[in-house]
Amino acid sequence: MTDLTQSARLDRIAGVILGTAVGDALGVPREGLSRRRARRLFGDPPLQHAFVLGRGMISDDTEHTCLTGQALLRSPADPERFARSLAWGLRCWLLGMPAGIGRATLRAILKLWLGFPPARSGVWSAGNGPAMRAALLGVCLDGGALRDYVRASTRLTHTDPRAEQGALLVALAGRHGLERGAAGVNGLEFLQARMDEQGRDDPELQQSLLRLAEHLQRNAPAAELADALGLQAGVSGYIYHTVPLCLYCWLRWPGDFRRAVEEVIALGGDADTTGAIVGGIAGATLGAQGIPSEWLDGLLDWPCSGAWMQTLAARLAEQFPASGSGTGDGPVSFCWPGLLPRNLAFLALVLLHAGRRLLPPY
C-alpha cells in the first residue's frame, strides 16, 4: 500500500477513470486515421474535443474500464468471482449494441451468451482489449492480487499470453504512477524492472522494451519510436505495438497529462485506445486534478457521465482505501436501458464522421 491520504487516493482513482474517458473521447474522431490525415483534418496540438459541436463522447475503452470498476466492487477479494461479474457486465453491454467493439471481444462475449464459462470464453488474440481496462486494476490492487485480477480480466476475452503481458504492463504502470507520483516516476528503472521480470522469457517484448529505453534516454519524439516499430501509418491494434508506445508517451511526460495524451493520439491509428490507455496511466500518476479542465468539461455523455464516473471512483476509494479494510457499498446503480438509444446516437455521429473523411483536405 502507499502512504497516500484517502482524499489523494480518491483523486488518483478518479484520475484513472476520467483520464481514460478524456483520452478516449479525444481519440474517437481520429480513430483509424494516419498521422498525416489526422493532422490535415484536425490540426496540430493543442487538441480539443471534436466529435460533436466541440464536445467529446466515450467509446468501448472507457465503458470497459467502468465495467471493470463495477466488477471490482462486487468482487474485491476473489478473482474468479470478479471474472464472472465482469462477464455478466460484458453480456449486458453487448445488448446495448455498442458502435465499436474488437472482433476478439465480440467473439468472447458471444461465447459467454452461448453458455461458455468465463474460464473458457476467451479467444486466441493479442488485441488491445485487456490493456484498455487494466490501469484501474493497478490503482486498486497490488502484489499477487493484481496479477491474478489482470489474468482473470484478460483470459475472459483474450487467451494469447501476449495479451496478458501487455495488460500487466499497463496495470503495473498505473501502480508505479500511483506510488511514485509525477516527481518520482523513473522511466529507466520501471523499464528495467519490466525487462527483468516480463521480458526475460519473451524476446519480442524484451526487444520492444529495450528499444523504448533507448529512445527514452535520448528523449526522442514518440513518432521516432513509432517509425522504428514500423508504424508510420498509425498505431495498430496489436498489443505489443500499442502498449510500448503508450508507456513511452507517459514516461516521456510523467508530469504533463496534456502532452502525454496529445503525443500518443497524434501518432494516428487506434487513437481512442491509445489515448484512453495513456490517459488512464497519466491519471493514476497525476490524479483528476492534473487533467485539463476544458477536456473534462467537454465530455458529453450519458448514462456513463462524468458525474457517474466520479461516483464510481468514490465507491472504489471506499472499497480499496489507503489503509485498512474496505467499506464499500457495492456497485453504483446504472441506467442500462439508456445504453441502446445512446449508442444509436453515437453510431449516427460516427457515420457522419466517416462521411466527412471522404472530403478534403487530403
Contacts in CASP RR format, 6 or more apart in sequence:
PFRMAT RR
TARGET T0000
AUTHOR 0000-0000-0000
METHOD contacts of the structure
MODEL  1
MTDLTQSARLDRIAGVILGTAVGDALGVPREGLSRRRARRLFGDPPLQHA
FVLGRGMISDDTEHTCLTGQALLRSPADPERFARSLAWGLRCWLLGMPAG
IGRATLRAILKLWLGFPPARSGVWSAGNGPAMRAALLGVCLDGGALRDYV
RASTRLTHTDPRAEQGALLVALAGRHGLERGAAGVNGLEFLQARMDEQGR
DDPELQQSLLRLAEHLQRNAPAAELADALGLQAGVSGYIYHTVPLCLYCW
LRWPGDFRRAVEEVIALGGDADTTGAIVGGIAGATLGAQGIPSEWLDGLL
DWPCSGAWMQTLAARLAEQFPASGSGTGDGPVSFCWPGLLPRNLAFLALV
LLHAGRRLLPPY
1 142 0 8 1.000
1 322 0 8 1.000
1 323 0 8 1.000
2 9 0 8 1.000
2 178 0 8 1.000
2 179 0 8 1.000
2 322 0 8 1.000
3 322 0 8 1.000
4 12 0 8 1.000
4 178 0 8 1.000
4 322 0 8 1.000
5 322 0 8 1.000
6 317 0 8 1.000
6 321 0 8 1.000
6 322 0 8 1.000
8 322 0 8 1.000
9 317 0 8 1.000
9 320 0 8 1.000
9 321 0 8 1.000
9 322 0 8 1.000
10 313 0 8 1.000
10 314 0 8 1.000
10 317 0 8 1.000
11 287 0 8 1.000
11 288 0 8 1.000
11 289 0 8 1.000
12 139 0 8 1.000
12 178 0 8 1.000
12 283 0 8 1.000
12 284 0 8 1.000
12 287 0 8 1.000
13 136 0 8 1.000
13 139 0 8 1.000
13 140 0 8 1.000
13 313 0 8 1.000
13 316 0 8 1.000
13 317 0 8 1.000
13 320 0 8 1.000
14 287 0 8 1.000
14 288 0 8 1.000
14 309 0 8 1.000
14 310 0 8 1.000
14 313 0 8 1.000
14 314 0 8 1.000
14 317 0 8 1.000
15 280 0 8 1.000
15 283 0 8 1.000
15 284 0 8 1.000
15 286 0 8 1.000
15 287 0 8 1.000
15 288 0 8 1.000
15 290 0 8 1.000
15 291 0 8 1.000
15 313 0 8 1.000
16 65 0 8 1.000
16 135 0 8 1.000
16 136 0 8 1.000
16 139 0 8 1.000
16 174 0 8 1.000
16 280 0 8 1.000
16 281 0 8 1.000
16 283 0 8 1.000
16 284 0 8 1.000
16 287 0 8 1.000
16 313 0 8 1.000
17 62 0 8 1.000
17 65 0 8 1.000
17 66 0 8 1.000
17 136 0 8 1.000
17 280 0 8 1.000
17 309 0 8 1.000
17 312 0 8 1.000
17 313 0 8 1.000
18 283 0 8 1.000
18 288 0 8 1.000
18 291 0 8 1.000
18 296 0 8 1.000
18 306 0 8 1.000
18 309 0 8 1.000
18 310 0 8 1.000
18 313 0 8 1.000
19 257 0 8 1.000
19 276 0 8 1.000
19 279 0 8 1.000
19 280 0 8 1.000
19 282 0 8 1.000
19 283 0 8 1.000
19 288 0 8 1.000
19 291 0 8 1.000
20 61 0 8 1.000
20 62 0 8 1.000
20 65 0 8 1.000
20 132 0 8 1.000
20 135 0 8 1.000
20 136 0 8 1.000
20 276 0 8 1.000
20 277 0 8 1.000
20 279 0 8 1.000
20 280 0 8 1.000
21 58 0 8 1.000
21 62 0 8 1.000
21 276 0 8 1.000
21 299 0 8 1.000
21 301 0 8 1.000
21 306 0 8 1.000
21 309 0 8 1.000
22 261 0 8 1.000
22 279 0 8 1.000
22 291 0 8 1.000
22 292 0 8 1.000
22 295 0 8 1.000
22 296 0 8 1.000
22 299 0 8 1.000
23 261 0 8 1.000
23 265 0 8 1.000
23 272 0 8 1.000
23 275 0 8 1.000
23 276 0 8 1.000
23 278 0 8 1.000
23 279 0 8 1.000
23 280 0 8 1.000
23 295 0 8 1.000
24 58 0 8 1.000
24 59 0 8 1.000
24 61 0 8 1.000
24 62 0 8 1.000
24 272 0 8 1.000
24 273 0 8 1.000
24 275 0 8 1.000
24 276 0 8 1.000
25 49 0 8 1.000
25 51 0 8 1.000
25 56 0 8 1.000
25 57 0 8 1.000
25 58 0 8 1.000
25 59 0 8 1.000
25 62 0 8 1.000
25 272 0 8 1.000
25 295 0 8 1.000
25 298 0 8 1.000
25 299 0 8 1.000
25 301 0 8 1.000
26 47 0 8 1.000
26 49 0 8 1.000
26 56 0 8 1.000
26 261 0 8 1.000
26 265 0 8 1.000
26 275 0 8 1.000
26 295 0 8 1.000
27 265 0 8 1.000
27 271 0 8 1.000
27 272 0 8 1.000
27 274 0 8 1.000
27 275 0 8 1.000
28 51 0 8 1.000
28 56 0 8 1.000
28 57 0 8 1.000
28 58 0 8 1.000
28 59 0 8 1.000
28 271 0 8 1.000
28 272 0 8 1.000
29 42 0 8 1.000
29 50 0 8 1.000
29 51 0 8 1.000
29 353 0 8 1.000
30 38 0 8 1.000
30 41 0 8 1.000
30 42 0 8 1.000
30 265 0 8 1.000
30 268 0 8 1.000
30 269 0 8 1.000
30 271 0 8 1.000
30 272 0 8 1.000
31 59 0 8 1.000
31 269 0 8 1.000
31 270 0 8 1.000
31 271 0 8 1.000
31 272 0 8 1.000
32 234 0 8 1.000
32 268 0 8 1.000
32 269 0 8 1.000
32 270 0 8 1.000
32 271 0 8 1.000
33 41 0 8 1.000
33 268 0 8 1.000
33 269 0 8 1.000
33 271 0 8 1.000
33 357 0 8 1.000
34 233 0 8 1.000
34 234 0 8 1.000
34 268 0 8 1.000
34 269 0 8 1.000
35 223 0 8 1.000
35 232 0 8 1.000
35 233 0 8 1.000
35 234 0 8 1.000
35 266 0 8 1.000
35 267 0 8 1.000
35 268 0 8 1.000
37 357 0 8 1.000
37 362 0 8 1.000
38 266 0 8 1.000
38 268 0 8 1.000
38 271 0 8 1.000
39 266 0 8 1.000
40 361 0 8 1.000
40 362 0 8 1.000
41 356 0 8 1.000
41 357 0 8 1.000
41 361 0 8 1.000
42 50 0 8 1.000
44 266 0 8 1.000
45 262 0 8 1.000
45 263 0 8 1.000
45 266 0 8 1.000
46 258 0 8 1.000
46 262 0 8 1.000
47 261 0 8 1.000
47 262 0 8 1.000
47 265 0 8 1.000
48 54 0 8 1.000
48 294 0 8 1.000
49 55 0 8 1.000
49 56 0 8 1.000
49 295 0 8 1.000
49 298 0 8 1.000
49 299 0 8 1.000
50 56 0 8 1.000
51 57 0 8 1.000
51 349 0 8 1.000
51 353 0 8 1.000
52 300 0 8 1.000
52 349 0 8 1.000
54 298 0 8 1.000
55 298 0 8 1.000
55 299 0 8 1.000
55 300 0 8 1.000
56 298 0 8 1.000
56 299 0 8 1.000
56 300 0 8 1.000
56 301 0 8 1.000
57 299 0 8 1.000
57 300 0 8 1.000
57 301 0 8 1.000
57 346 0 8 1.000
57 349 0 8 1.000
58 299 0 8 1.000
58 301 0 8 1.000
58 304 0 8 1.000
59 98 0 8 1.000
59 99 0 8 1.000
59 100 0 8 1.000
59 272 0 8 1.000
59 276 0 8 1.000
59 346 0 8 1.000
60 98 0 8 1.000
60 100 0 8 1.000
60 101 0 8 1.000
60 102 0 8 1.000
60 105 0 8 1.000
60 132 0 8 1.000
61 132 0 8 1.000
61 272 0 8 1.000
61 273 0 8 1.000
61 275 0 8 1.000
61 276 0 8 1.000
61 277 0 8 1.000
62 276 0 8 1.000
62 304 0 8 1.000
63 93 0 8 1.000
63 98 0 8 1.000
63 304 0 8 1.000
64 129 0 8 1.000
64 132 0 8 1.000
64 133 0 8 1.000
65 132 0 8 1.000
65 133 0 8 1.000
65 135 0 8 1.000
65 136 0 8 1.000
65 276 0 8 1.000
65 280 0 8 1.000
66 304 0 8 1.000
66 309 0 8 1.000
66 312 0 8 1.000
67 86 0 8 1.000
67 89 0 8 1.000
67 90 0 8 1.000
67 93 0 8 1.000
67 133 0 8 1.000
68 86 0 8 1.000
68 133 0 8 1.000
68 136 0 8 1.000
68 137 0 8 1.000
68 153 0 8 1.000
69 136 0 8 1.000
69 140 0 8 1.000
69 312 0 8 1.000
69 316 0 8 1.000
70 85 0 8 1.000
70 89 0 8 1.000
70 312 0 8 1.000
70 331 0 8 1.000
70 332 0 8 1.000
70 334 0 8 1.000
71 82 0 8 1.000
71 83 0 8 1.000
71 85 0 8 1.000
71 86 0 8 1.000
71 89 0 8 1.000
72 82 0 8 1.000
72 136 0 8 1.000
72 137 0 8 1.000
72 140 0 8 1.000
72 149 0 8 1.000
72 316 0 8 1.000
72 319 0 8 1.000
72 320 0 8 1.000
73 315 0 8 1.000
73 316 0 8 1.000
73 319 0 8 1.000
73 328 0 8 1.000
73 330 0 8 1.000
73 331 0 8 1.000
73 332 0 8 1.000
74 81 0 8 1.000
74 82 0 8 1.000
74 85 0 8 1.000
74 330 0 8 1.000
74 331 0 8 1.000
75 81 0 8 1.000
75 82 0 8 1.000
75 84 0 8 1.000
75 85 0 8 1.000
76 319 0 8 1.000
76 320 0 8 1.000
76 326 0 8 1.000
77 145 0 8 1.000
79 145 0 8 1.000
79 148 0 8 1.000
79 149 0 8 1.000
79 151 0 8 1.000
79 152 0 8 1.000
80 118 0 8 1.000
80 152 0 8 1.000
82 149 0 8 1.000
82 152 0 8 1.000
82 153 0 8 1.000
83 118 0 8 1.000
83 119 0 8 1.000
83 152 0 8 1.000
83 153 0 8 1.000
83 155 0 8 1.000
83 156 0 8 1.000
84 118 0 8 1.000
86 118 0 8 1.000
86 152 0 8 1.000
86 153 0 8 1.000
86 156 0 8 1.000
87 112 0 8 1.000
87 118 0 8 1.000
87 121 0 8 1.000
87 156 0 8 1.000
90 105 0 8 1.000
90 108 0 8 1.000
90 109 0 8 1.000
90 112 0 8 1.000
90 156 0 8 1.000
90 157 0 8 1.000
91 109 0 8 1.000
91 112 0 8 1.000
91 113 0 8 1.000
92 336 0 8 1.000
93 109 0 8 1.000
93 339 0 8 1.000
94 101 0 8 1.000
94 106 0 8 1.000
94 109 0 8 1.000
94 110 0 8 1.000
94 113 0 8 1.000
95 339 0 8 1.000
95 340 0 8 1.000
96 339 0 8 1.000
96 340 0 8 1.000
96 343 0 8 1.000
97 340 0 8 1.000
97 343 0 8 1.000
97 344 0 8 1.000
97 347 0 8 1.000
98 339 0 8 1.000
98 343 0 8 1.000
99 343 0 8 1.000
99 346 0 8 1.000
99 347 0 8 1.000
99 350 0 8 1.000
102 127 0 8 1.000
102 129 0 8 1.000
103 125 0 8 1.000
104 122 0 8 1.000
104 123 0 8 1.000
104 125 0 8 1.000
104 127 0 8 1.000
104 129 0 8 1.000
104 157 0 8 1.000
104 158 0 8 1.000
105 129 0 8 1.000
105 157 0 8 1.000
105 158 0 8 1.000
107 122 0 8 1.000
107 123 0 8 1.000
108 121 0 8 1.000
108 122 0 8 1.000
108 123 0 8 1.000
108 156 0 8 1.000
108 157 0 8 1.000
108 158 0 8 1.000
109 121 0 8 1.000
109 157 0 8 1.000
111 120 0 8 1.000
111 121 0 8 1.000
111 122 0 8 1.000
111 123 0 8 1.000
112 118 0 8 1.000
112 121 0 8 1.000
118 152 0 8 1.000
118 155 0 8 1.000
118 156 0 8 1.000
119 155 0 8 1.000
121 156 0 8 1.000
121 157 0 8 1.000
122 155 0 8 1.000
122 156 0 8 1.000
122 157 0 8 1.000
122 158 0 8 1.000
122 159 0 8 1.000
123 157 0 8 1.000
123 158 0 8 1.000
123 159 0 8 1.000
124 158 0 8 1.000
124 159 0 8 1.000
124 160 0 8 1.000
125 157 0 8 1.000
125 158 0 8 1.000
125 159 0 8 1.000
125 160 0 8 1.000
125 163 0 8 1.000
126 158 0 8 1.000
126 160 0 8 1.000
126 162 0 8 1.000
126 163 0 8 1.000
126 238 0 8 1.000
126 239 0 8 1.000
126 240 0 8 1.000
127 158 0 8 1.000
127 160 0 8 1.000
127 163 0 8 1.000
127 237 0 8 1.000
127 238 0 8 1.000
127 239 0 8 1.000
127 242 0 8 1.000
128 237 0 8 1.000
128 238 0 8 1.000
128 239 0 8 1.000
128 242 0 8 1.000
128 270 0 8 1.000
128 273 0 8 1.000
128 277 0 8 1.000
129 157 0 8 1.000
129 158 0 8 1.000
129 163 0 8 1.000
129 167 0 8 1.000
129 239 0 8 1.000
129 273 0 8 1.000
130 150 0 8 1.000
130 153 0 8 1.000
130 154 0 8 1.000
130 157 0 8 1.000
130 158 0 8 1.000
130 163 0 8 1.000
130 164 0 8 1.000
130 166 0 8 1.000
130 167 0 8 1.000
130 239 0 8 1.000
131 163 0 8 1.000
131 166 0 8 1.000
131 167 0 8 1.000
131 169 0 8 1.000
131 170 0 8 1.000
131 239 0 8 1.000
131 242 0 8 1.000
131 243 0 8 1.000
131 246 0 8 1.000
131 273 0 8 1.000
131 277 0 8 1.000
132 273 0 8 1.000
132 276 0 8 1.000
132 277 0 8 1.000
133 153 0 8 1.000
133 167 0 8 1.000
134 150 0 8 1.000
134 153 0 8 1.000
134 166 0 8 1.000
134 167 0 8 1.000
134 168 0 8 1.000
134 170 0 8 1.000
134 171 0 8 1.000
135 170 0 8 1.000
135 171 0 8 1.000
135 173 0 8 1.000
135 174 0 8 1.000
135 277 0 8 1.000
135 279 0 8 1.000
135 280 0 8 1.000
135 281 0 8 1.000
135 284 0 8 1.000
136 280 0 8 1.000
136 316 0 8 1.000
137 146 0 8 1.000
137 149 0 8 1.000
137 150 0 8 1.000
137 153 0 8 1.000
137 171 0 8 1.000
138 146 0 8 1.000
138 171 0 8 1.000
138 172 0 8 1.000
138 174 0 8 1.000
138 175 0 8 1.000
138 178 0 8 1.000
138 284 0 8 1.000
139 174 0 8 1.000
139 175 0 8 1.000
139 178 0 8 1.000
139 284 0 8 1.000
140 316 0 8 1.000
140 319 0 8 1.000
140 320 0 8 1.000
141 149 0 8 1.000
141 320 0 8 1.000
142 175 0 8 1.000
146 171 0 8 1.000
146 172 0 8 1.000
146 175 0 8 1.000
147 168 0 8 1.000
150 164 0 8 1.000
150 167 0 8 1.000
150 168 0 8 1.000
150 171 0 8 1.000
151 164 0 8 1.000
153 167 0 8 1.000
154 163 0 8 1.000
154 164 0 8 1.000
154 167 0 8 1.000
155 164 0 8 1.000
158 164 0 8 1.000
162 202 0 8 1.000
162 204 0 8 1.000
162 205 0 8 1.000
162 239 0 8 1.000
162 240 0 8 1.000
163 239 0 8 1.000
165 198 0 8 1.000
165 202 0 8 1.000
165 205 0 8 1.000
165 239 0 8 1.000
166 205 0 8 1.000
166 239 0 8 1.000
166 240 0 8 1.000
166 243 0 8 1.000
167 239 0 8 1.000
168 198 0 8 1.000
169 194 0 8 1.000
169 198 0 8 1.000
169 243 0 8 1.000
169 247 0 8 1.000
170 243 0 8 1.000
170 246 0 8 1.000
170 247 0 8 1.000
170 277 0 8 1.000
170 281 0 8 1.000
172 190 0 8 1.000
172 194 0 8 1.000
173 190 0 8 1.000
173 247 0 8 1.000
173 250 0 8 1.000
173 281 0 8 1.000
173 284 0 8 1.000
174 280 0 8 1.000
174 281 0 8 1.000
174 284 0 8 1.000
174 285 0 8 1.000
175 284 0 8 1.000
176 185 0 8 1.000
176 190 0 8 1.000
177 185 0 8 1.000
177 254 0 8 1.000
177 281 0 8 1.000
177 284 0 8 1.000
177 285 0 8 1.000
178 284 0 8 1.000
178 285 0 8 1.000
180 186 0 8 1.000
180 285 0 8 1.000
181 254 0 8 1.000
181 285 0 8 1.000
181 286 0 8 1.000
182 254 0 8 1.000
182 255 0 8 1.000
182 285 0 8 1.000
182 286 0 8 1.000
184 254 0 8 1.000
185 251 0 8 1.000
185 254 0 8 1.000
185 255 0 8 1.000
185 285 0 8 1.000
187 216 0 8 1.000
187 251 0 8 1.000
187 254 0 8 1.000
188 213 0 8 1.000
188 216 0 8 1.000
188 217 0 8 1.000
190 251 0 8 1.000
191 209 0 8 1.000
191 212 0 8 1.000
191 213 0 8 1.000
191 216 0 8 1.000
191 247 0 8 1.000
191 251 0 8 1.000
192 213 0 8 1.000
194 209 0 8 1.000
195 206 0 8 1.000
195 209 0 8 1.000
195 210 0 8 1.000
195 213 0 8 1.000
198 205 0 8 1.000
199 205 0 8 1.000
199 206 0 8 1.000
199 209 0 8 1.000
200 206 0 8 1.000
204 240 0 8 1.000
205 240 0 8 1.000
208 229 0 8 1.000
208 240 0 8 1.000
208 244 0 8 1.000
209 244 0 8 1.000
211 225 0 8 1.000
211 228 0 8 1.000
211 229 0 8 1.000
211 244 0 8 1.000
212 225 0 8 1.000
212 244 0 8 1.000
212 247 0 8 1.000
212 248 0 8 1.000
212 251 0 8 1.000
215 224 0 8 1.000
215 225 0 8 1.000
215 228 0 8 1.000
215 248 0 8 1.000
216 248 0 8 1.000
216 251 0 8 1.000
216 252 0 8 1.000
219 252 0 8 1.000
221 263 0 8 1.000
222 245 0 8 1.000
222 248 0 8 1.000
222 249 0 8 1.000
222 252 0 8 1.000
222 263 0 8 1.000
222 264 0 8 1.000
222 266 0 8 1.000
222 267 0 8 1.000
223 266 0 8 1.000
223 267 0 8 1.000
225 244 0 8 1.000
225 245 0 8 1.000
225 248 0 8 1.000
226 232 0 8 1.000
226 234 0 8 1.000
226 235 0 8 1.000
226 245 0 8 1.000
226 267 0 8 1.000
229 241 0 8 1.000
229 244 0 8 1.000
229 245 0 8 1.000
231 241 0 8 1.000
231 245 0 8 1.000
231 267 0 8 1.000
233 269 0 8 1.000
234 267 0 8 1.000
234 268 0 8 1.000
234 269 0 8 1.000
234 270 0 8 1.000
235 241 0 8 1.000
235 242 0 8 1.000
235 245 0 8 1.000
235 264 0 8 1.000
235 267 0 8 1.000
235 268 0 8 1.000
235 269 0 8 1.000
235 270 0 8 1.000
235 271 0 8 1.000
235 274 0 8 1.000
236 242 0 8 1.000
236 269 0 8 1.000
236 270 0 8 1.000
237 270 0 8 1.000
237 273 0 8 1.000
242 270 0 8 1.000
242 273 0 8 1.000
242 274 0 8 1.000
242 277 0 8 1.000
243 277 0 8 1.000
245 264 0 8 1.000
245 267 0 8 1.000
245 274 0 8 1.000
246 264 0 8 1.000
246 274 0 8 1.000
246 275 0 8 1.000
246 277 0 8 1.000
246 278 0 8 1.000
246 281 0 8 1.000
247 281 0 8 1.000
249 260 0 8 1.000
249 261 0 8 1.000
249 263 0 8 1.000
249 264 0 8 1.000
249 278 0 8 1.000
250 260 0 8 1.000
250 278 0 8 1.000
250 281 0 8 1.000
250 282 0 8 1.000
250 285 0 8 1.000
252 259 0 8 1.000
252 260 0 8 1.000
252 263 0 8 1.000
253 259 0 8 1.000
253 260 0 8 1.000
253 263 0 8 1.000
253 282 0 8 1.000
254 260 0 8 1.000
254 282 0 8 1.000
254 285 0 8 1.000
255 282 0 8 1.000
255 285 0 8 1.000
255 286 0 8 1.000
257 279 0 8 1.000
257 282 0 8 1.000
257 283 0 8 1.000
257 286 0 8 1.000
257 290 0 8 1.000
257 291 0 8 1.000
257 292 0 8 1.000
258 292 0 8 1.000
258 295 0 8 1.000
260 278 0 8 1.000
260 279 0 8 1.000
260 282 0 8 1.000
261 275 0 8 1.000
261 278 0 8 1.000
261 279 0 8 1.000
261 282 0 8 1.000
264 271 0 8 1.000
264 274 0 8 1.000
264 275 0 8 1.000
264 277 0 8 1.000
264 278 0 8 1.000
265 271 0 8 1.000
265 274 0 8 1.000
265 275 0 8 1.000
267 274 0 8 1.000
268 274 0 8 1.000
283 290 0 8 1.000
283 291 0 8 1.000
288 296 0 8 1.000
288 313 0 8 1.000
296 306 0 8 1.000
299 305 0 8 1.000
299 306 0 8 1.000
301 342 0 8 1.000
302 338 0 8 1.000
302 342 0 8 1.000
303 334 0 8 1.000
303 335 0 8 1.000
303 336 0 8 1.000
303 338 0 8 1.000
303 339 0 8 1.000
303 342 0 8 1.000
304 334 0 8 1.000
308 332 0 8 1.000
308 334 0 8 1.000
311 332 0 8 1.000
312 332 0 8 1.000
315 328 0 8 1.000
315 329 0 8 1.000
315 330 0 8 1.000
315 331 0 8 1.000
315 332 0 8 1.000
318 326 0 8 1.000
318 327 0 8 1.000
318 328 0 8 1.000
318 329 0 8 1.000
319 326 0 8 1.000
319 327 0 8 1.000
319 328 0 8 1.000
319 330 0 8 1.000
320 326 0 8 1.000
321 327 0 8 1.000
END
